[in-house]
Amino acid sequence: MADTVKPHLAYLKRMINRMEQQGIGPDDPMRQEMHKAYDAVEQLHRRLEANAGAADKPAVKHSSQSARPRNDAIESLMLLRRTALLPSIN
């Protein structure tokens, strides 16, 4: 699964770089949404990689909320997908 998410992570990074090259400032709402989306996908990628390595180990429950993507990050991904900046991954 992590390998499936990796190209989308790279795509978001390229989009952020293009925004920077075009002179879009860090206070621009769309650029901020792009960073939120990148952070959420990066966190998902890390979790998937960690779970792939833990497939042979017994599952351990953690009460920490830090491993979960924040709701605003998920909403950012949905917004980007609706505005056709993020291609469908289905």
C-alpha positions as CSV (number, residue, x, y, z in Angstrom):
1,M,0.0,0.0,0.0
2,A,2.8,2.4,0.8
3,D,4.1,2.0,-2.7
4,T,0.7,3.0,-4.1
5,V,0.6,6.2,-2.1
6,K,4.2,7.2,-2.8
7,P,3.5,8.6,-6.3
8,H,0.7,10.8,-5.0
9,L,3.1,12.2,-2.3
10,A,5.6,13.1,-5.1
11,Y,2.8,14.7,-7.1
12,L,1.8,16.9,-4.2
13,K,5.4,17.9,-3.7
14,R,5.7,18.9,-7.3
15,M,2.6,21.0,-7.1
16,I,3.9,22.8,-4.0
17,N,7.2,23.4,-5.9
18,R,5.3,24.8,-8.9
19,M,3.3,27.1,-6.7
20,E,6.6,28.4,-5.1
21,Q,8.1,28.9,-8.6
22,Q,5.1,30.9,-9.7
23,G,5.5,33.2,-6.8
24,I,2.5,32.1,-4.8
25,G,3.1,33.3,-1.3
26,P,3.0,31.1,1.8
27,D,-0.2,32.9,3.0
28,D,-2.2,31.9,-0.1
29,P,-5.1,29.7,1.0
30,M,-4.6,27.2,-1.8
31,R,-0.9,26.8,-1.0
32,Q,-1.8,26.2,2.6
33,E,-4.3,23.6,1.6
34,M,-1.7,21.9,-0.6
35,H,0.7,21.8,2.4
36,K,-2.0,20.2,4.6
37,A,-2.7,17.6,1.9
38,Y,1.0,16.8,1.5
39,D,1.4,16.5,5.3
40,A,-1.7,14.2,5.5
41,V,-0.5,11.9,2.6
42,E,3.1,11.9,4.1
43,Q,1.7,10.8,7.4
44,L,-0.4,8.1,5.7
45,H,2.7,6.9,3.8
46,R,4.7,6.6,7.0
47,R,1.9,4.7,8.8
48,L,1.6,2.3,5.8
49,E,5.3,1.7,5.8
50,A,5.4,1.1,9.5
51,N,2.4,-1.3,9.3
52,A,4.1,-3.2,6.4
53,G,7.1,-3.8,8.7
54,A,4.9,-4.8,11.6
55,A,2.9,-7.4,9.6
56,D,4.9,-10.2,11.3
57,K,4.5,-8.7,14.8
58,P,1.4,-8.8,17.0
59,A,-0.9,-5.8,16.8
60,V,-0.4,-3.3,19.6
61,K,-3.1,-0.7,20.4
62,H,-2.0,2.9,21.1
63,S,-4.1,5.5,22.7
64,S,-2.1,8.3,21.0
65,Q,-4.1,10.5,18.6
66,S,-0.9,11.8,17.0
67,A,-0.8,8.8,14.5
68,R,-4.2,9.7,13.1
69,P,-4.5,12.3,10.3
70,R,-6.3,15.4,11.6
71,N,-9.8,16.1,10.3
72,D,-8.7,19.4,8.6
73,A,-6.0,17.5,6.7
74,I,-8.5,15.0,5.4
75,E,-10.9,17.8,4.5
76,S,-8.0,19.5,2.6
77,L,-7.4,16.3,0.6
78,M,-11.1,16.2,-0.3
79,L,-11.2,19.8,-1.3
80,L,-8.2,19.4,-3.6
81,R,-9.8,16.3,-5.1
82,R,-13.0,18.3,-5.7
83,T,-11.1,21.1,-7.4
84,A,-9.4,18.6,-9.7
85,L,-5.9,19.4,-8.4
86,L,-5.5,15.9,-7.0
87,P,-6.3,13.1,-9.4
88,S,-8.4,10.3,-8.2
89,I,-6.5,7.4,-6.6
90,N,-9.4,4.9,-7.1
